[in-house]
Amino acid sequence: MFQPKSAFNGASIKDVASAKTFYADTLGLDVHDDEMGLTVKLPGGGQLYLYPKENHQPATFTILNFVVDDIDTAAVELEKRGVKFERYEGMHQDEKGIARGIAASMGPDIAWFTDPSGNILAVLQEPPKK
């Protein structure tokens, strides 16, 4: 029977130093050097393992979502920290770069950004529970 003790997510990066600065200083997460990369402690108890890869190719999908209570406040704070939000054709994002899914009854409000290696991250506000 499959009974894992825990689980974590992993992603490759171009450069350990720039990733450490971004995840620790820009995002304010708890980051630790590991013998082969970085371990990022995530809110809620999860972990993200980042490892350097010589021929790194950024993920073409969102590798990490940060759930917040108020996406507008989070977006302003992230922009103050130097985060630039991505724009995707057909996602109907507003001037802040936020796709307003809640008002359209189409999921969360969400905005995407990238880490220094080009991996896609997102901040999102979930719709109210019914």
C-alpha angles and dihedrals in degrees: 000000000000108000112159119194093215143336138220138181125240136198136174123244136192098227132018097206096053091044091051092050093048098046095040104034105024098037097028095229127150105258126184131188112241127193090257104026139316134320114210116198109217130208110268095033104287127126137218118205115207119193130181116246122189095217095035116175116192117245112259091212135054108282097182135023123198111206114210136177094231118026094190093057091044092049092051091049093048091049089052087055091054101263115148116203120229123235120219124192113246095016094104095225120181127231090283092054093252120139103216102217096155095063090046092047088239105120131280132348103254142178126188131214137164136239120232089273092055096252111149119245129174142203115210143177114212121226115258114273114256 
